[in-house]
Amino acid sequence: MEALYKKVVQVIQKCKDVVALTGAGVSAESGIQTYRDRNGLWETYDPMVYASIAVFRRDPSKYWTLRGDFIRNYDDFYPNPGHLALAQLESMGYLRSVITQNIDGLHSKAGTKKVIEIHGSLRETHCLTCGKEYTAPHVPDGLPPYCACGGVLKPNTVLFGESLSQDVLTEACNEARACKVMLVVGTSAVVQPAASLPHIAREGGSKIIEVNIVKAFPFSDYFIQEKGGIALPRIIAALKDRAAP
């Protein structure tokens, strides 16, 4: 394992231009329930009922029953060592961006400056009538909450049945093409189009470093079988040791 970390650090130092792709496994280490894993959110809640735009338009209380507590208690959730390590990697000049499937906003909370949230974020909520913006945890009470104008509030996340932002998706694909190293952390490679981004990076000649409990990409150049909150700080520490005079 020591030799693997050494090689990964050498690749990052040599290539730079790292782009990280993160999934629910990263958020799980902050106590946020995953979706498709065992005991995941969709085992309890039918996503077509609680997280679809069609149902939201008819009965937004379903969605707010699922997400209201997280939004109103947003300040109780903190970045974990994996989030913080990626922010450090950016400040050290190696990381060009984080592309995330997560909607919790914890990468930004950790201090990462360039975060591409392909499914949106629960941090921001807007009124469907007047467009007024609210920032978590500061949203009115109620299931659903209503704006002062009487309009329903909706978090700025992509629900089932909605299209991803084409501008955000284009930016993510461009980052995947431009990077020299893609660091894939805590994603099962199930949900598209995020699952295609390592393929795009690979086609552009990028090295793929995967940090996962279960390997998701057979073409990964380096696979660290570990949680991001353990592996990423170890990578940062090794980078600092190599940079020391």
N, C-alpha and C positions, 0 to 999 in steps of 0.2 A: 504493500500500500504506500509506503514511503517513497518508493521509486516512481509510482504513478503520480503522486502529488508533485514530485520534483519535475517530472516531464511536463505536466500540465502547466506549472509555473513557468517553465522555460518557453513553452509555446506562447503563453500570454505575453511574456516579456518581449519575445521576438516579434510577434505579429501585431500586437496592440489591436486597435480597432475591434474591440470586443462588443458584441451585442448579446444581451441576456434575454432569453424567452422564459417567462415564469408562469406557473400554473397553480392550481389549488393547493398542491402540496406545500408550497411556500407559506400560504396563508394559514394552513392547518396548524403550523407551529406557533401561530399567534392565537390559537384557540378558536379559529373560525371553521365552521363545519364545511367539509367538502361536499361535492355534488353526487358523483357517481361511484365513489368507493363504498365499501361495506359501511353501513350506518350513515351513508351520505344523505344529504337533504332530499334528494329525489326518491329515496326509499320511503320517506314519510309523506312528502307532498308531491302531488302530481304536477309536474311543471306546466302542463297544458292548462291547468286550472289556476295555479297560483303564480305563474310567471309568463303568461302569454298576453300579447297585446289585445287579442280578441276578447278575452275575459276581462282584462283591465278596463276596456272601454265600457263594458256592461256593468261590472262590479269591481271597482278599484279597491274595495275593502279586502278582497282576497289577497292581493299583492301586499298591501300594507300590514295584513296579519302576519305575513311571512317576514317582511323586511323592516317593519316599523321599529321594533325593539333595537335592532342593530343601528339604525340611523339615529335614533334618539339617545342611544348610549355610545355613540361613536367615540367619544373621548376615553372610553374604558378599554379600547383595543389599541395595542401598541405594536410597532414593528419588532420583529424578532432578530436574532443575530444574522440570519440570512439576508433580510432586508438591509440591515445596517452595513453588512459587508459589501453589498452591491453599491451602496452609496459611497463607501470608501474606495471601491474600485474605480468609480467615476472620478472622485476627487484626486486620485493618484494618476489620472490621465489615461487609463487603459479602457474604460468602458465608455462607449459612445452613446448608448441608449439602453433602456429596459423596455421590452415589449411584453405586456402582461395580459393574460386572460382574466385576471382577478379584478373585481369591482370594488374592493375595499379601500383603495387609496393609500395603502400602507407603504408603498414604495415612495410616494411623494412625502408622506409623513416621516419617513426615515431620512429624507434629505436628498434623494436622487432628483436631479434637475430635469433630465429628459426622460419622461415616462410616456409611452404610447399605450393607452388603455383601449384595447380593441373592442371591448364589450362595454365601455363606459365606466362610470363611477357612481357609487352611492353617496359620495361626499356632496354632490350637487343635486339639487332638486329644483324643478321649475313648475310654474303654474301653466296648465294647458290652455288657459284662457287669455291671460295678460302677459305671460312670459316672465313674470317676476322670479328671480333666482333666490333660493334658500340654500344655506350651507349647513351640513350636519355638524353638530346635533341640533341646530336651531331650526326646527320645523314645528308648526302648530300641532296641537293635540288632535286626536280624532282618527277614526278608521273609516274612510281615508281622511287625511288632513286637507283642509281647504284654505286657499289663499284669501286675503282680505277682500278680494273682488268677487269671491264666491266660486272661483275655479278650482278644479281638482289638482292636487300636486302629484307629479310623477318624477321619480329619480331619473337622472340622466344615464340610464343603463339600457342596453339592447335586450328587449324581451323576445321570447319565442314568437316568430311571425313578423318581426321587424328586420329590416336590412341593416347590416353594419354600415357605418359611415365610410363612404368610398374614399374620402380624403385620408381618414385614419388608416384604412387598409392599404392604400397606396404608399403611405409613409412607412408602414411596417414592412411592406415588401421591398421598398427601396433600401431600408436599413439592413434587411436580410441579404440583399444582393451586394451591398457595399462592405459588409463586415469581413474581417479576416478570421475571426473566431466567433462562433456562436456558442454561448454558454446556456444550455438547456437545463432548467431546474424545476423539479416538482410538477411535471406535466405528463399526463398519460398518453398524449398523442391521439386522442379520440376526436376532439372537437375541431372541425374545420371553420375558418381557414387557418387558424393558428398552427395546426398540425402540419401544414404544408411549408411553413416558414423555414424549418431546418433543411428541407429538401431544396428550397430556393437558395439558401446559404451554401449548401453543399455543391450545387450546380455552379455557383460562382467561385468555387475553389476554397471556401472557408473550411477551417477545421471545426469539428463538432465535439464539444466537451459536454458530456451529459452527467448530471448529478440527480440521481433518482433512486428510490428504493427498489423499483423494478425497471429494468431497461425497457425503454419505449421505442428507441430508434436503432435498428440493427446496424446502421451505417455509421454510428458514432465512432469517432477516432479514439476517444478516451471515455471510459465509463467509471464513475465513482459511485459505488453503491452505498449511499449515505444520505441523510437528510441535509437540506441546504443549510440549515442553521448550524450544522457541525462542519460540513465540508468547506463552505465559503469563507468563514473566518480563518480556517486553517490555510486556505489559499492566500488570503490577505497577509497572514503572518509570514508565510514563506516568501511572498513577494517583498515584504519589508526587510526580511533577513538578507535576501539576495542584493537588495539595493543599498544596504548598509555598507559604509566604507570599511 
